[in-house]
Amino acid sequence: MTHPFHPWRGREFELVDYRRCWNDWWVFYHTDDMQLAHFPASWTDLADADPFVELSQGRAVARVADLLRLVDLIQDLEAKPVKGIKPNV
């Protein structure tokens, strides 16, 4: 596990399968009780290194594009209030 914020960072798993599912690559492994489990291959050393993660060297937690998308989402939610949730003004 190589994801910088995952609590299992540094832990090793025995690879059972590596395949494309849900439009992404996934790593499949057995849990301690032999249940089949999975996580994104991008969280492991099997996937190519993410250029953003490499260049930011842990100094940034979000890409500019992700932050801009978050701004759009917040503005969209503010424009369409949800019943029972009062805007914070």
C-alpha positions as CSV (number, residue, x, y, z in Angstrom):
1,M,0.0,0.0,0.0
2,T,1.6,3.3,-1.1
3,H,-1.3,5.8,-0.8
4,P,0.2,8.6,1.4
5,F,-2.9,9.0,3.6
6,H,-4.0,5.4,4.0
7,P,-3.6,3.9,7.4
8,W,-2.1,0.7,5.8
9,R,0.6,2.6,4.0
10,G,3.7,0.3,3.9
11,R,1.7,-2.8,4.4
12,E,2.1,-5.6,1.8
13,F,-0.6,-7.8,0.4
14,E,-0.4,-11.0,-1.7
15,L,-1.8,-10.1,-5.1
16,V,-4.7,-12.4,-6.1
17,D,-5.8,-10.4,-9.3
18,Y,-5.2,-7.2,-11.0
19,R,-7.9,-6.1,-13.4
20,R,-9.9,-3.3,-14.9
21,C,-13.3,-2.8,-13.2
22,W,-15.6,0.2,-12.9
23,N,-13.5,2.1,-15.4
24,D,-10.3,1.8,-13.3
25,W,-7.6,-0.7,-12.4
26,W,-8.1,-2.6,-9.1
27,V,-6.0,-4.9,-7.0
28,F,-7.6,-7.9,-5.4
29,Y,-6.3,-9.6,-2.4
30,H,-7.4,-11.9,0.5
31,T,-8.1,-10.4,3.9
32,D,-6.8,-12.1,7.1
33,D,-10.0,-14.2,7.2
34,M,-9.6,-15.1,3.5
35,Q,-12.3,-12.9,2.1
36,L,-11.6,-11.4,-1.3
37,A,-11.2,-7.7,-1.1
38,H,-10.0,-4.9,-3.4
39,F,-8.7,-1.4,-3.6
40,P,-7.7,0.9,-6.4
41,A,-4.4,0.0,-8.1
42,S,-3.4,3.7,-7.9
43,W,-3.0,3.2,-4.1
44,T,-0.2,0.6,-4.8
45,D,3.1,0.3,-6.5
46,L,1.5,-1.7,-9.3
47,A,0.2,1.5,-11.0
48,D,2.3,4.1,-12.6
49,A,3.3,6.9,-10.3
50,D,0.9,9.8,-10.3
51,P,2.9,12.8,-11.7
52,F,1.0,15.2,-9.3
53,V,1.8,13.1,-6.3
54,E,5.5,12.8,-7.4
55,L,5.9,16.5,-8.0
56,S,4.0,17.7,-4.9
57,Q,6.1,15.4,-2.7
58,G,3.3,15.3,-0.1
59,R,3.0,19.1,0.2
60,A,-0.4,19.3,-1.5
61,V,-3.6,17.3,-0.8
62,A,-5.6,18.3,-3.9
63,R,-5.0,19.2,-7.5
64,V,-6.0,22.6,-8.7
65,A,-8.6,21.0,-11.0
66,D,-10.1,19.1,-8.1
67,L,-10.3,22.3,-6.0
68,L,-12.0,24.1,-8.9
69,R,-14.5,21.3,-9.2
70,L,-15.2,21.5,-5.5
71,V,-15.9,25.3,-5.9
72,D,-18.3,24.5,-8.7
73,L,-20.0,21.9,-6.5
74,I,-20.4,24.2,-3.6
75,Q,-21.7,27.0,-5.8
76,D,-24.2,24.6,-7.3
77,L,-25.4,23.4,-3.9
78,E,-25.7,27.1,-2.7
79,A,-27.9,27.8,-5.8
80,K,-30.2,24.9,-5.1
81,P,-30.7,24.6,-1.3
82,V,-31.7,21.3,0.0
83,K,-34.9,21.1,2.0
84,G,-34.2,21.2,5.7
85,I,-30.6,22.6,5.4
86,K,-30.2,26.3,6.0
87,P,-27.5,28.1,4.1
88,N,-24.6,29.3,6.3
89,V,-24.6,33.1,5.8
